[in-house]
Amino acid sequence: MKAGFQSSPCTEPDTAGSASAEAYAAGFRARAALRDGTSVCVRAVRADDKERMRIAFERLSAQTVYKRFFHHMTDLSPGALRAATELDFRDHVGLALTVGKEAGERLIAVAQFVRVAPGESCAEVAFVVADDYQHRGAATLLLRHLVRLALGLGIRELLALVLEDNREMLEVFENSGLPLRQSVEGGIRRVVLSLGLAT
């Protein structure tokens, strides 16, 4: 993965130790900095993030929403919010990038992976970054941590479906340092990242 990010414990250190891979992922928390020096926290998505996620979604531009979901949406339903925040951290893992603390904490980016089937070694990955934090390394930072968690859970490939004109996201994958395969169909690029050589 690309270098250039500094990570250290934030508020509560992550606890690899003897914890299971699922518990480690569910409790993951680290302090980091974006490329421009902005201090952020990378942490596991929590069930109490529903309101933060709703607010973050409402702040996204229509273009950013379309690039993430491939269709226009104006809000997240209660069911979608539950699905995005109530995770098992075994087959479905989510990380949030936040700024601020406690009551003032704001979600500025979210990444997740979902196994293509329970227990499979391939998972589909997706990212969304707030418009005012794009082009600052947020997705690259989240990908680095997602790869670490995926490996601990036995995942060996990450699959991403990306709109052909979403060059920013494609460059995140192409610059990851991981072997990848790509194919295109109907304006959507299928990117498969191999985690075998990730460190």
C-alpha positions in Angstrom: 0.0 0.0 0.0 1.1 3.6 -0.5 3.0 5.1 2.4 2.5 8.5 3.8 -0.1 8.0 6.5 0.8 8.1 10.2 -1.3 5.9 12.5 -1.3 5.7 16.3 -4.0 4.9 18.9 -6.9 7.3 19.1 -9.0 7.6 22.3 -9.1 3.8 22.8 -6.3 1.8 21.3 -7.1 -1.2 19.1 -6.6 -4.5 20.8 -5.1 -7.1 18.4 -3.6 -9.3 21.3 -5.6 -12.4 21.9 -8.9 -11.0 20.7 -10.7 -12.9 17.9 -10.5 -11.4 14.4 -14.1 -10.4 14.7 -13.8 -8.7 18.0 -10.6 -6.9 16.8 -12.4 -5.6 13.8 -15.5 -4.6 15.8 -13.3 -2.6 18.2 -10.9 -1.2 15.7 -9.9 2.4 16.3 -6.8 4.3 15.2 -5.7 7.9 14.9 -4.4 9.0 11.4 -3.8 12.0 9.2 -5.0 12.8 5.7 -2.5 13.9 3.1 -3.0 17.5 4.0 -2.4 16.9 7.6 -6.1 16.8 8.8 -6.3 14.7 11.9 -8.9 11.9 11.6 -10.0 8.8 13.5 -10.4 5.5 11.7 -12.9 3.3 13.6 -15.3 0.5 13.3 -18.9 1.6 12.3 -21.2 1.2 15.3 -24.9 0.7 15.7 -25.2 4.2 17.2 -23.9 5.8 14.0 -27.3 5.9 12.3 -27.9 9.6 12.9 -24.3 10.5 12.0 -24.6 8.4 8.8 -28.0 10.0 7.9 -26.5 13.5 8.3 -23.4 12.6 6.3 -25.5 11.2 3.5 -27.7 14.3 3.3 -24.5 16.4 2.8 -23.4 14.4 -0.2 -23.8 15.9 -3.7 -26.0 14.1 -6.2 -22.9 13.1 -8.2 -21.2 11.5 -5.2 -24.4 9.6 -4.3 -24.6 8.3 -7.9 -21.0 7.2 -8.0 -21.5 5.2 -4.9 -24.9 3.7 -5.5 -25.2 3.8 -9.3 -28.6 5.5 -9.1 -30.0 8.7 -7.6 -31.2 8.6 -3.9 -32.4 11.4 -1.7 -32.2 9.7 1.7 -31.4 6.5 3.4 -34.3 4.4 4.6 -34.4 3.1 8.2 -33.7 -0.4 6.8 -30.7 0.9 4.8 -29.3 2.6 8.0 -29.7 -0.6 10.0 -27.9 -2.6 7.3 -25.1 0.0 7.2 -24.5 0.2 10.9 -25.5 -3.1 12.5 -22.7 -5.3 11.3 -21.4 -8.7 12.4 -17.7 -7.9 11.6 -17.3 -11.4 10.2 -19.1 -11.3 6.9 -19.8 -7.6 6.9 -17.2 -5.1 8.1 -17.5 -1.3 8.1 -15.0 1.5 8.9 -15.7 5.2 9.4 -13.4 8.1 9.1 -14.4 10.8 11.5 -13.4 14.3 12.6 -14.3 16.0 15.9 -15.0 14.3 19.2 -18.0 12.8 21.0 -21.1 14.9 20.4 -19.4 16.8 17.7 -18.0 13.8 15.8 -18.7 13.9 12.1 -18.5 11.0 9.6 -16.5 12.1 6.6 -16.0 8.8 4.9 -17.3 5.2 5.2 -15.9 2.0 3.7 -17.2 -1.5 4.0 -16.8 -5.0 2.7 -19.3 -7.8 2.5 -18.4 -11.3 1.7 -19.9 -12.5 -1.6 -21.4 -15.4 0.5 -21.0 -16.3 4.1 -17.5 -17.7 4.8 -16.2 -17.0 1.3 -12.7 -15.6 0.8 -13.9 -12.9 -1.5 -15.7 -9.8 -0.4 -17.2 -6.8 -2.2 -15.8 -3.5 -1.1 -17.3 0.0 -1.4 -16.4 3.6 -0.3 -18.0 6.9 0.0 -16.2 10.2 0.9 -17.8 13.5 1.8 -17.4 16.0 -1.0 -15.3 18.4 1.0 -12.9 15.7 1.9 -12.4 14.1 -1.5 -8.9 14.2 -3.1 -7.2 14.2 0.3 -6.4 10.4 0.7 -9.5 9.3 2.7 -10.3 6.3 0.5 -6.7 5.2 0.3 -6.4 5.4 4.1 -9.6 3.4 4.6 -8.5 0.8 2.0 -5.2 0.2 3.9 -7.1 -0.5 7.1 -9.8 -2.6 5.4 -7.1 -4.8 3.8 -5.6 -5.4 7.3 -8.9 -6.4 8.7 -9.9 -8.5 5.7 -6.7 -10.6 5.9 -7.4 -11.3 9.6 -10.8 -12.6 8.6 -9.5 -14.9 6.0 -10.4 -12.8 3.0 -8.0 -13.0 0.0 -9.7 -11.0 -2.6 -11.6 -7.7 -2.6 -14.1 -7.0 -5.5 -15.1 -3.5 -6.4 -17.6 -2.3 -8.9 -16.8 1.2 -10.1 -18.4 3.4 -12.7 -16.0 3.7 -15.7 -15.8 7.5 -15.3 -15.0 7.4 -11.6 -11.3 7.9 -12.1 -10.6 9.0 -8.5 -11.8 5.6 -7.1 -10.1 3.6 -9.8 -6.8 5.4 -9.1 -7.1 4.4 -5.4 -7.1 0.8 -6.4 -4.5 1.1 -9.1 -2.1 2.9 -6.7 -2.7 0.5 -3.8 0.3 -1.6 -4.6 -1.9 -4.7 -4.7 -2.1 -7.0 -7.8 -5.4 -6.4 -9.5 -7.5 -7.7 -12.4 -10.0 -5.5 -14.3 -12.8 -5.9 -16.7 -15.5 -3.6 -18.1 -19.1 -4.3 -18.9 -21.9 -1.8 -19.4 -19.9 1.2 -18.2 -19.0 -0.5 -14.9 -15.4 -1.6 -14.2 -15.0 -4.8 -12.1 -11.8 -4.5 -10.1 -10.5 -7.5 -8.2 -7.7 -6.9 -5.7 -5.5 -9.8 -4.6 -4.5 -9.6 -0.9 -2.0 -12.4 -1.0 1.0 -10.0 -1.1 -0.5 -7.4 1.3 1.6 -6.6 4.4 
